[in-house]
Amino acid sequence: MLKINGLMQGLPVFRTLGSDVRMQIVQLLAETERMNLGEIAERLGLTSGAVTPHIRKLEEEGIICVTSEHSARGTQKVCSLAVDQLLFDVSASVEERQMIAYETQIRIGHYSDYSVKAPCGLAGADRMIGSADDPRSFAYPERVDAELLWLSDGYVEYRIPNLLPEKQEIVQLTISFEISSALFGSPEDTLSELKFYLNDAYIGKWLSLRCPDSARGIYTPLWYDQKERLYGYLKMLVINQMGVYLDGARIDHELDPNLLKDSKGDLKLRFETHPESGHGGGLALYGSGFGNYHQNIHVRAHYMPEDILNG
């Protein structure tokens, strides 16, 4: 059973199951227990290439599992349900009901620091910004208009304004963003280890593939004629005293419990990747004018009213 506590924690699963194709895949696996990729595609009247991104999304959210099996016909991907029940607890805890939150959006081009290596680049809603594969473009004043950025090695860092009333403390930070690997090539070449940092403290990582070439982002402008970086995956980080959660799953990493409590000024959020990790697919971030989700980096900071915080 997959239990999700609270609507915000369940948002990625809701979005995943909001697709008719993915719901049909879940229904097929519920009826047959296990099917290979070709069988699923045949039953749905689709190509294997069209079904693959849906399978990957369901696997990412922990709804199905995919294994490689060898047979006389070669290696095949076999899918089965990872859970027999999905339980959504829509009621909020007492603490959640007492929390107050403020929200802010950070544009992709509004990074405060960076260190990048080519291949890299920036794109706005109607043009490239600077020159492709020239790290100097990241210093252009026009970079604030970027709706897409990518790099093969390095990081970009953003300042999250701390707008808390005086004497308040952040108790939970929720950050959502569209992200993927960046480079073109085989699945093995494009796998990326994407790391996340808050106030210079490492908080977790995610392994990402680039999105398939066969589909185009809903908001990706027509002038952008590249075969890569057409859209990404919507991810949600939740950071609180209990730990760090990515799309509702706890990241197995020791976190300083005072990380948020000690944050009195602006917060620093860093996205980083390095090919030395063995996964050299790079990093791409998508703003409201690119990809599949009409949003920038969305931040919600939760805090308790002072009278409750002080008991």
VENKA-V249683 format. One record per residue. N is the residue number from 0. RES is the residue in one letter. PSI is psi in whole degrees, 0 to 359 (NA if undefined). D_LAST is the distance of its C-alpha to the last C-alpha in Angstrom with 2 decimals. Layout:
BEGIN
N/RES/PSI/D_LAST
N/RES/PSI/D_LAST
END
This chain:
BEGIN
0/M/135/36.31
1/L/112/34.23
2/K/131/30.77
3/I/122/28.77
4/N/110/25.17
5/G/148/24.50
6/L/321/27.01
7/M/319/26.34
8/Q/330/26.90
9/G/359/30.06
10/L/313/31.46
11/P/324/34.02
12/V/319/35.31
13/F/315/35.66
14/R/322/37.68
15/T/315/39.78
16/L/357/40.70
17/G/358/41.39
18/S/130/44.80
19/D/319/47.72
20/V/315/49.39
21/R/325/46.42
22/M/322/45.96
23/Q/322/49.69
24/I/314/49.37
25/V/318/46.59
26/Q/317/48.78
27/L/316/51.81
28/L/330/50.03
29/A/328/48.64
30/E/325/52.27
31/T/351/54.04
32/E/312/51.42
33/R/140/52.76
34/M/151/54.86
35/N/169/55.95
36/L/318/55.38
37/G/322/58.94
38/E/320/58.78
39/I/314/55.60
40/A/318/57.19
41/E/317/60.39
42/R/328/58.65
43/L/352/56.74
44/G/32/59.85
45/L/168/58.27
46/T/159/59.14
47/S/324/57.37
48/G/325/56.28
49/A/330/54.60
50/V/330/52.79
51/T/311/51.57
52/P/329/48.62
53/H/319/47.37
54/I/316/47.66
55/R/319/45.79
56/K/317/42.91
57/L/324/42.61
58/E/319/42.75
59/E/324/40.02
60/E/4/37.59
61/G/18/38.49
62/I/323/40.34
63/I/165/43.76
64/C/148/45.17
65/V/129/48.36
66/T/152/50.74
67/S/125/54.03
68/E/141/56.95
69/H/138/60.50
70/S/183/63.52
71/A/335/67.18
72/R/2/66.26
73/G/194/63.85
74/T/136/60.09
75/Q/151/58.11
76/K/121/54.45
77/V/130/53.45
78/C/146/50.39
79/S/161/48.51
80/L/136/45.22
81/A/342/42.39
82/V/152/40.42
83/D/347/41.63
84/Q/146/38.64
85/L/119/36.10
86/L/117/32.92
87/F/117/30.61
88/D/100/27.27
89/V/350/26.61
90/S/140/23.47
91/A/151/20.18
92/S/168/17.24
93/V/318/14.11
94/E/320/12.51
95/E/323/15.77
96/R/334/15.85
97/Q/343/12.57
98/M/145/13.87
99/I/150/16.01
100/A/150/19.10
101/Y/152/21.98
102/E/150/25.37
103/T/155/28.32
104/Q/135/31.78
105/I/122/33.62
106/R/150/37.39
107/I/323/39.26
108/G/358/41.28
109/H/41/38.38
110/Y/150/37.92
111/S/343/37.18
112/D/157/39.01
113/Y/159/41.50
114/S/109/44.08
115/V/153/46.51
116/K/149/49.89
117/A/151/52.50
118/P/140/52.81
119/C/170/50.23
120/G/171/50.07
121/L/143/48.43
122/A/138/49.31
123/G/190/48.47
124/A/333/48.99
125/D/8/52.73
126/R/165/53.79
127/M/150/53.29
128/I/116/51.61
129/G/207/53.69
130/S/140/55.74
131/A/142/54.90
132/D/22/54.45
133/D/105/54.17
134/P/337/50.85
135/R/339/51.65
136/S/335/50.91
137/F/350/47.18
138/A/356/47.52
139/Y/141/49.26
140/P/329/47.61
141/E/353/48.26
142/R/339/45.95
143/V/342/43.08
144/D/2/44.98
145/A/136/44.95
146/E/354/43.99
147/L/136/44.99
148/L/152/45.04
149/W/156/46.25
150/L/155/46.93
151/S/339/48.46
152/D/126/46.78
153/G/210/43.87
154/Y/162/40.64
155/V/143/39.16
156/E/140/35.80
157/Y/148/33.70
158/R/124/31.13
159/I/117/28.09
160/P/135/26.80
161/N/101/23.15
162/L/22/22.43
163/L/146/18.66
164/P/159/17.51
165/E/140/16.98
166/K/11/13.96
167/Q/158/13.18
168/E/140/13.77
169/I/130/15.97
170/V/341/14.75
171/Q/140/18.12
172/L/126/21.57
173/T/123/24.37
174/I/125/27.87
175/S/148/31.11
176/F/157/34.64
177/E/127/38.28
178/I/156/39.85
179/S/176/42.85
180/S/168/45.47
181/A/338/47.93
182/L/160/51.39
183/F/142/54.46
184/G/198/56.11
185/S/162/55.95
186/P/323/52.70
187/E/322/52.82
188/D/336/53.22
189/T/2/50.44
190/L/133/47.62
191/S/144/44.83
192/E/105/41.93
193/L/122/39.32
194/K/149/36.46
195/F/138/33.09
196/Y/144/31.27
197/L/122/28.01
198/N/46/27.97
199/D/1/31.03
200/A/128/29.38
201/Y/128/31.30
202/I/351/29.22
203/G/179/32.03
204/K/167/35.42
205/W/136/37.45
206/L/124/41.21
207/S/141/42.84
208/L/157/46.33
209/R/157/47.77
210/C/155/48.20
211/P/152/51.70
212/D/342/54.42
213/S/345/55.60
214/A/154/52.79
215/R/140/51.80
216/G/143/48.37
217/I/321/47.87
218/Y/0/47.02
219/T/123/49.15
220/P/152/51.76
221/L/332/55.40
222/W/337/56.55
223/Y/103/54.66
224/D/20/57.41
225/Q/159/56.07
226/K/357/56.01
227/E/164/52.65
228/R/44/49.09
229/L/332/49.54
230/Y/168/46.05
231/G/197/43.13
232/Y/136/40.41
233/L/120/37.12
234/K/150/34.34
235/M/121/30.57
236/L/133/28.24
237/V/124/24.59
238/I/123/22.57
239/N/188/19.08
240/Q/342/17.59
241/M/339/19.80
242/G/202/22.88
243/V/133/25.43
244/Y/133/27.08
245/L/114/30.40
246/D/39/31.35
247/G/349/28.98
248/A/132/30.40
249/R/131/28.47
250/I/128/30.25
251/D/80/31.05
252/H/136/29.96
253/E/126/27.71
254/L/137/24.98
255/D/117/23.03
256/P/343/19.36
257/N/8/18.56
258/L/313/21.15
259/L/321/18.96
260/K/324/16.19
261/D/1/19.07
262/S/95/20.70
263/K/331/20.57
264/G/201/24.02
265/D/149/26.17
266/L/146/26.17
267/K/122/29.50
268/L/122/30.67
269/R/136/33.98
270/F/129/36.47
271/E/147/39.06
272/T/148/42.10
273/H/134/44.95
274/P/342/48.21
275/E/342/48.14
276/S/350/45.75
277/G/357/48.80
278/H/99/47.59
279/G/33/49.13
280/G/357/48.64
281/G/190/46.63
282/L/137/43.77
283/A/135/43.80
284/L/139/41.08
285/Y/134/41.72
286/G/193/40.58
287/S/341/40.91
288/G/6/44.70
289/F/161/45.44
290/G/204/44.86
291/N/356/43.66
292/Y/125/40.32
293/H/70/40.14
294/Q/158/37.14
295/N/204/36.33
296/I/113/33.48
297/H/127/30.58
298/V/132/27.04
299/R/119/23.79
300/A/124/20.62
301/H/141/17.36
302/Y/160/14.00
303/M/146/10.60
304/P/147/10.11
305/E/322/8.46
306/D/327/6.26
307/I/319/5.03
308/L/323/5.51
309/N/6/3.76
310/G/NA/0.00
END
